[in-house]
Amino acid sequence: MIQEIYIIDDDESSIIIFRELFKNDTEYKFISVKTEQIDIALKNIPALIVINEDAIDRNVIELCRQIRQDEDNTITPVIVVSSNGDRQHRMDILNESIEYFIKKPVDEGYLYLTVKNLNRLLSINRRISPLTGLPGNVQIHAELKKRLLNKEDFSVLYLDLDNFKAYNDVYGFLQGDKIIEFTANTIIGCIHELANEHSFIGHIGGDDFIAIVEGTKTEKLCQSIMATFDNKVKDFFTEADVQKGYIEIENRKGIVEQFPLTSISIGVVVADNGRFHNILEIGEIGAQVKHAAKSVMGSSYAVDRRK
């Protein structure tokens, strides 16, 4: 996933340095922002903010305070780069919950590693799934909120597995984890093939996933995910179970029950501009439409386009 880093300076003198430093790191995107544009920039909830104090026409303490008081950027890390080495000035900046103060002249290697390590730490703190490597709920909520604030047209895919508990009961949790990893890779592969680079994929937990893609046409993407999943999920079952088309489990009453092979259900919420006011509304509709998809036997998808 692309990490957007905003460089705050009014003369755009810093952006060239950062782009050169990170020319081999394609996961980073550097954007130059003037102080007069800070309100717009904060709506995009960047991965990191770097302030070049020498190149802004505004009090840096006030600017730092504005960033930290913004509800959506309370955990966005901030680096201030400045030629002002006065100890009290540096302490005043750090007192605004700013992560790093780097004095000029800047050691470019030190700056490079500081940015890399801050992003690594933030990724860990945002609860990236150790199993799938996908971002968790904190980033999911931020991504949804960002797209609503920017009044984008987008679609949200809620994906989960059918009969997954039955699979775990028969094959064990280690095999269950393998299916979770396979599901994540299937979603990632199909979205990378059919959607653009601004797509977002998250792991809500367990066998629940979410994907956020630009635009409102998702049928081809859903069909691709289902076809890929159904074609390869059979590798996680014994030949005998594949031939039968189901697995058998004895319940607490000693009665043997049959469960179909694991499939995938996708509920799609079309979030065209103005339809939703907050992410809770999206989640409520998402639960409804996913329930509709799961009511169909086997892999299926349902799309909610209500205005």
C-alpha positions as CSV (number, residue, x, y, z in Angstrom):
1,M,0.0,0.0,0.0
2,I,1.3,3.5,-1.0
3,Q,2.4,5.6,2.0
4,E,1.6,9.3,1.4
5,I,4.1,11.6,3.2
6,Y,3.3,15.3,3.2
7,I,6.2,17.8,3.2
8,I,5.1,21.2,4.6
9,D,7.0,24.0,3.1
10,D,6.0,27.2,1.3
11,D,8.8,27.3,-1.3
12,E,8.8,23.5,-2.2
13,S,12.5,23.3,-1.6
14,S,12.3,20.0,0.3
15,I,10.3,17.8,-2.0
16,I,13.2,17.3,-4.4
17,I,15.5,16.0,-1.6
18,F,12.9,13.5,-0.4
19,R,12.1,12.2,-3.8
20,E,15.8,11.6,-4.5
21,L,16.3,10.0,-1.1
22,F,13.5,7.6,-1.6
23,K,13.8,7.0,-5.4
24,N,14.2,3.3,-4.9
25,D,11.3,3.0,-2.3
26,T,8.2,2.8,-4.5
27,E,5.9,2.4,-1.5
28,Y,6.4,6.0,-0.6
29,K,4.7,9.0,-2.3
30,F,5.9,12.5,-1.3
31,I,3.5,15.5,-1.7
32,S,4.5,19.1,-1.2
33,V,1.9,21.1,0.8
34,K,1.9,24.9,1.5
35,T,0.9,26.0,5.0
36,E,-2.3,27.6,3.6
37,Q,-3.3,24.2,2.3
38,I,-2.9,22.4,5.6
39,D,-6.6,22.0,6.3
40,I,-7.1,20.2,3.0
41,A,-4.0,18.1,3.5
42,L,-5.1,16.9,7.0
43,K,-8.4,15.5,5.5
44,N,-6.3,13.0,3.6
45,I,-4.8,11.6,6.8
46,P,-1.2,11.2,5.6
47,A,1.1,8.4,6.8
48,L,3.7,11.0,7.9
49,I,4.1,14.8,8.0
50,V,7.5,16.6,7.7
51,I,7.6,20.3,8.4
52,N,10.5,22.4,7.1
53,E,10.4,25.2,9.6
54,D,12.8,27.4,7.6
55,A,10.5,27.4,4.6
56,I,7.2,28.3,6.2
57,D,5.6,31.7,6.8
58,R,3.8,30.6,10.0
59,N,4.7,29.9,13.6
60,V,5.7,26.3,13.7
61,I,4.3,25.8,17.3
62,E,0.9,26.9,16.1
63,L,1.1,24.6,13.1
64,C,2.1,21.6,15.2
65,R,-0.7,22.3,17.6
66,Q,-3.2,22.5,14.7
67,I,-2.1,19.1,13.4
68,R,-2.3,17.4,16.8
69,Q,-5.7,18.9,17.5
70,D,-7.1,17.5,14.3
71,E,-9.3,14.5,15.3
72,D,-8.1,12.3,12.3
73,N,-4.4,13.0,12.8
74,T,-3.8,12.5,16.5
75,I,-1.5,9.5,15.7
76,T,0.0,10.8,12.5
77,P,3.8,11.1,13.2
78,V,5.3,14.5,12.6
79,I,9.0,15.5,12.0
80,V,10.2,19.1,12.3
81,V,13.4,20.0,10.4
82,S,14.9,23.3,11.4
83,S,18.1,25.4,11.6
84,N,16.9,26.8,14.9
85,G,18.9,24.8,17.4
86,D,17.8,26.7,20.6
87,R,17.1,24.1,23.3
88,Q,13.9,25.8,24.5
89,H,12.6,26.0,21.0
90,R,13.2,22.4,20.4
91,M,11.5,21.5,23.7
92,D,8.5,23.6,22.9
93,I,8.0,21.8,19.6
94,L,8.4,18.3,21.2
95,N,5.9,19.4,23.9
96,E,3.2,19.5,21.2
97,S,3.6,15.7,20.9
98,I,5.8,15.9,17.8
99,E,7.9,12.8,17.4
100,Y,11.2,14.1,16.0
101,F,13.1,17.4,15.8
102,I,16.0,17.2,13.3
103,K,18.5,20.1,13.3
104,K,20.0,21.4,10.1
105,P,22.3,20.7,8.4
106,V,20.6,17.4,7.9
107,D,22.4,14.1,7.6
108,E,20.4,12.6,4.7
109,G,21.1,9.0,5.8
110,Y,19.7,9.8,9.3
111,L,16.6,11.5,7.8
112,Y,16.0,8.5,5.5
113,L,16.2,6.0,8.3
114,T,14.1,8.1,10.7
115,V,11.3,8.3,8.1
116,K,11.5,4.5,7.4
117,N,11.5,3.6,11.1
118,L,8.6,5.9,12.0
119,N,6.5,4.3,9.3
120,R,7.5,0.8,10.5
121,L,6.5,1.6,14.1
122,L,3.2,3.1,13.0
123,S,2.4,0.1,11.0
124,I,2.9,-2.1,14.0
125,N,0.9,0.2,16.2
126,R,-2.0,0.1,13.8
127,R,-2.3,-3.6,14.4
128,I,-1.3,-5.0,11.1
129,S,-2.4,-8.7,11.0
130,P,0.6,-10.9,11.7
131,L,-1.0,-13.6,9.7
132,T,-1.8,-11.8,6.5
133,G,0.3,-8.6,6.8
134,L,-2.9,-6.5,6.0
135,P,-3.9,-3.4,8.0
136,G,-6.4,-3.8,10.8
137,N,-9.4,-1.8,12.1
138,V,-7.6,1.5,12.9
139,Q,-6.4,1.9,9.3
140,I,-9.6,0.6,7.9
141,H,-11.6,3.3,9.7
142,A,-9.2,6.0,8.7
143,E,-9.3,4.9,5.1
144,L,-13.1,5.0,5.0
145,K,-13.3,8.3,6.8
146,K,-10.7,9.8,4.4
147,R,-12.7,8.8,1.3
148,L,-15.9,10.2,2.8
149,L,-14.2,13.5,3.7
150,N,-12.9,13.8,0.2
151,K,-16.4,13.1,-1.3
152,E,-15.1,10.2,-3.4
153,D,-17.2,7.7,-5.3
154,F,-16.0,4.3,-4.0
155,S,-17.2,0.8,-3.2
156,V,-16.6,-1.3,-0.1
157,L,-16.4,-5.1,-0.4
158,Y,-17.0,-7.0,2.8
159,L,-15.7,-10.6,2.4
160,D,-15.9,-13.6,4.6
161,L,-15.8,-17.4,4.4
162,D,-18.7,-19.8,4.6
163,N,-18.5,-22.9,6.8
164,F,-15.1,-21.8,8.1
165,K,-15.7,-23.0,11.7
166,A,-16.6,-26.4,10.4
167,Y,-13.4,-26.5,8.4
168,N,-11.4,-25.6,11.6
169,D,-13.2,-28.3,13.5
170,V,-12.2,-31.0,11.0
171,Y,-8.8,-29.9,9.8
172,G,-7.5,-27.9,12.8
173,F,-6.5,-24.3,13.3
174,L,-3.1,-24.5,11.6
175,Q,-4.8,-25.5,8.3
176,G,-7.5,-22.9,9.0
177,D,-4.7,-20.2,9.1
178,K,-3.5,-21.4,5.7
179,I,-6.9,-20.8,4.2
180,I,-7.0,-17.3,5.8
181,E,-3.6,-16.6,4.1
182,F,-4.8,-18.0,0.8
183,T,-8.0,-15.9,1.0
184,A,-5.9,-12.7,1.6
185,N,-3.6,-13.5,-1.3
186,T,-6.6,-14.2,-3.5
187,I,-8.2,-10.8,-2.7
188,I,-4.9,-9.0,-3.1
189,G,-4.1,-10.7,-6.5
190,C,-7.5,-10.0,-8.0
191,I,-7.6,-6.4,-6.9
192,H,-4.1,-5.7,-8.1
193,E,-5.1,-7.2,-11.5
194,L,-8.5,-5.5,-11.9
195,A,-8.5,-2.3,-9.7
196,N,-6.1,0.6,-9.5
197,E,-3.3,1.5,-7.1
198,H,-5.6,3.5,-4.9
199,S,-7.4,0.4,-3.7
200,F,-7.2,-0.6,0.0
201,I,-7.4,-4.1,1.5
202,G,-7.8,-4.7,5.2
203,H,-8.1,-7.7,7.5
204,I,-10.9,-7.1,10.0
205,G,-10.1,-10.3,11.9
206,G,-10.6,-14.0,11.6
207,D,-12.1,-14.8,8.2
208,D,-13.4,-11.3,7.7
209,F,-11.8,-9.0,5.1
210,I,-12.6,-5.6,3.6
211,A,-11.6,-4.0,0.3
212,I,-12.1,-0.4,-0.7
213,V,-11.9,0.3,-4.4
214,E,-12.5,3.4,-6.6
215,G,-15.7,3.7,-8.6
216,T,-19.0,1.8,-8.3
217,K,-18.6,-1.1,-10.7
218,T,-17.4,-4.2,-8.9
219,E,-19.2,-7.1,-10.5
220,K,-16.1,-8.3,-12.5
221,L,-13.9,-8.0,-9.5
222,C,-16.3,-10.0,-7.3
223,Q,-16.6,-12.7,-10.0
224,S,-12.8,-12.9,-10.3
225,I,-12.4,-13.3,-6.5
226,M,-15.0,-16.0,-6.3
227,A,-13.7,-18.0,-9.4
228,T,-10.1,-17.9,-8.1
229,F,-11.1,-18.9,-4.6
230,D,-13.4,-21.8,-5.7
231,N,-10.8,-23.1,-8.1
232,K,-8.0,-23.3,-5.5
233,V,-9.6,-23.8,-2.2
234,K,-10.1,-27.5,-3.0
235,D,-6.3,-27.9,-2.4
236,F,-7.0,-27.5,1.3
237,F,-9.3,-30.5,1.4
238,T,-8.7,-34.2,1.1
239,E,-9.6,-35.8,-2.2
240,A,-12.3,-37.8,-0.4
241,D,-14.0,-34.6,0.9
242,V,-13.7,-32.9,-2.5
243,Q,-15.4,-35.9,-4.2
244,K,-18.2,-35.8,-1.7
245,G,-18.5,-32.0,-1.9
246,Y,-18.9,-31.7,1.9
247,I,-17.3,-32.5,5.3
248,E,-18.9,-34.3,8.2
249,I,-18.9,-33.2,11.8
250,E,-20.5,-34.9,14.8
251,N,-22.3,-32.3,16.9
252,R,-22.7,-32.3,20.7
253,K,-25.7,-34.6,20.5
254,G,-23.7,-37.2,18.6
255,I,-25.5,-36.5,15.3
256,V,-23.3,-36.3,12.2
257,E,-23.9,-33.1,10.2
258,Q,-22.8,-32.3,6.7
259,F,-21.3,-28.9,5.8
260,P,-20.5,-27.8,2.2
261,L,-16.8,-27.1,1.3
262,T,-15.6,-23.6,2.3
263,S,-16.8,-20.8,0.0
264,I,-16.6,-17.0,0.0
265,S,-19.4,-14.5,0.3
266,I,-19.0,-10.8,-0.7
267,G,-21.3,-8.0,0.3
268,V,-20.7,-4.8,-1.7
269,V,-21.8,-1.3,-0.6
270,V,-21.7,1.4,-3.3
271,A,-20.7,4.6,-1.6
272,D,-21.3,7.2,-4.3
273,N,-20.8,10.8,-3.3
274,G,-23.3,12.0,-0.7
275,R,-24.9,8.7,0.2
276,F,-23.2,8.2,3.5
277,H,-22.4,10.7,6.3
278,N,-20.2,8.4,8.4
279,I,-18.5,5.0,8.5
280,L,-21.1,3.6,10.8
281,E,-23.7,3.9,8.1
282,I,-21.5,2.0,5.7
283,G,-20.9,-0.7,8.2
284,E,-24.6,-1.2,8.9
285,I,-25.4,-1.5,5.2
286,G,-22.4,-3.8,4.8
287,A,-23.7,-6.2,7.4
288,Q,-27.1,-6.4,5.6
289,V,-25.7,-7.0,2.2
290,K,-23.2,-9.5,3.3
291,H,-26.0,-11.4,5.1
292,A,-27.9,-11.5,1.8
293,A,-24.8,-12.9,0.0
294,K,-24.3,-15.6,2.7
295,S,-28.0,-16.7,2.4
296,V,-27.0,-18.2,-1.0
297,M,-25.4,-21.6,-1.1
298,G,-21.8,-21.5,-2.3
299,S,-19.7,-18.5,-3.2
300,S,-21.8,-15.5,-4.1
301,Y,-21.9,-11.7,-4.0
302,A,-24.6,-9.1,-3.4
303,V,-24.5,-5.4,-4.2
304,D,-26.4,-2.7,-2.4
305,R,-27.0,0.4,-4.6
306,R,-29.8,2.0,-2.6
307,K,-29.8,5.8,-2.6
